[in-house]
Amino acid sequence: MCRNIKTLFNFDPPATPEEVRAASLQFVRKLSGFTRPSSANEAAFELAVERVTEAASELLASLVTKAPPRDREIVAARARERNAFRFGRD
């Protein structure tokens, strides 16, 4: 769907409220088609971001898994390796 929305569940340390809000903002941008809404749509846009953030936070808090938490640094390093291979960068 949107490459900027990252998996936030089962990480050590857990996702921060800022990360959840950033993912929610990306989701609302994708749905609405607006990067920045007009002043006429700004209130509805911000309300949607707020509600999606609340729903996402509730979801993350209620999910359970038996898998050990993933290390953010290891996941980020793997992503950098994939990108270097994909785009031919060092």
Secondary structure per residue as TSV (DSSP state, phi and psi in degrees):
chain	resnum	aa	ss	phi	psi
A	1	M	-	360.0	-78.6
A	2	C	-	-124.6	121.6
A	3	R	T	-66.5	-19.0
A	4	N	T	-82.9	-12.1
A	5	I	-	-88.5	118.5
A	6	K	-	-104.9	155.8
A	7	T	-	-64.3	132.5
A	8	L	-	-115.7	-7.3
A	9	F	S	-89.7	143.9
A	10	N	S	66.4	48.4
A	11	F	E	-117.3	153.3
A	12	D	E	-122.7	114.3
A	13	P	S	-74.5	158.6
A	14	P	-	-62.6	164.0
A	15	A	-	-61.1	140.8
A	16	T	-	-85.9	160.3
A	17	P	H	-57.3	-32.9
A	18	E	H	-66.5	-38.7
A	19	E	H	-67.3	-39.8
A	20	V	H	-64.9	-42.9
A	21	R	H	-65.7	-40.0
A	22	A	H	-62.8	-41.0
A	23	A	H	-66.1	-38.6
A	24	S	H	-65.5	-41.5
A	25	L	H	-61.2	-44.2
A	26	Q	H	-61.8	-40.3
A	27	F	H	-63.5	-46.2
A	28	V	H	-66.5	-38.2
A	29	R	H	-60.2	-42.6
A	30	K	H	-65.2	-44.8
A	31	L	H	-65.2	-43.0
A	32	S	H	-81.6	-27.2
A	33	G	-	84.0	5.1
A	34	F	-	-104.8	131.7
A	35	T	S	-80.3	-46.6
A	36	R	S	-132.1	121.7
A	37	P	-	-74.0	158.6
A	38	S	-	-68.5	166.3
A	39	S	T	-61.9	-29.1
A	40	A	T	-68.8	-28.5
A	41	N	T	-104.7	-2.4
A	42	E	H	-61.6	-42.3
A	43	A	H	-64.5	-43.7
A	44	A	H	-65.6	-39.7
A	45	F	H	-62.6	-49.4
A	46	E	H	-64.4	-37.9
A	47	L	H	-63.4	-41.2
A	48	A	H	-63.5	-43.0
A	49	V	H	-61.5	-43.9
A	50	E	H	-60.8	-46.1
A	51	R	H	-68.1	-40.0
A	52	V	H	-66.0	-38.2
A	53	T	H	-61.4	-44.7
A	54	E	H	-62.4	-44.6
A	55	A	H	-65.1	-41.5
A	56	A	H	-65.8	-41.2
A	57	S	H	-63.5	-42.4
A	58	E	H	-62.9	-43.1
A	59	L	H	-60.5	-50.4
A	60	L	H	-61.2	-36.5
A	61	A	H	-70.8	-27.5
A	62	S	H	-95.7	-13.1
A	63	L	-	-72.3	145.0
A	64	V	-	-129.6	153.3
A	65	T	-	-153.9	154.9
A	66	K	S	-94.8	-10.4
A	67	A	S	-72.2	145.6
A	68	P	-	-68.5	151.3
A	69	P	-	-61.2	143.2
A	70	R	E	-84.1	146.8
A	71	D	E	-85.7	126.3
A	72	R	H	-60.7	-39.2
A	73	E	H	-65.7	-40.3
A	74	I	H	-66.2	-43.9
A	75	V	H	-63.4	-42.5
A	76	A	H	-64.8	-40.4
A	77	A	H	-63.7	-41.7
A	78	R	H	-62.5	-40.8
A	79	A	H	-63.4	-41.5
A	80	R	H	-62.4	-40.6
A	81	E	H	-62.5	-45.2
A	82	R	H	-60.4	-42.9
A	83	N	H	-66.0	-39.9
A	84	A	H	-63.6	-41.3
A	85	F	H	-67.3	-45.2
A	86	R	H	-64.9	-43.4
A	87	F	H	-103.6	2.5
A	88	G	T	68.8	33.0
A	89	R	-	-108.6	155.5
A	90	D	-	-90.4	360.0
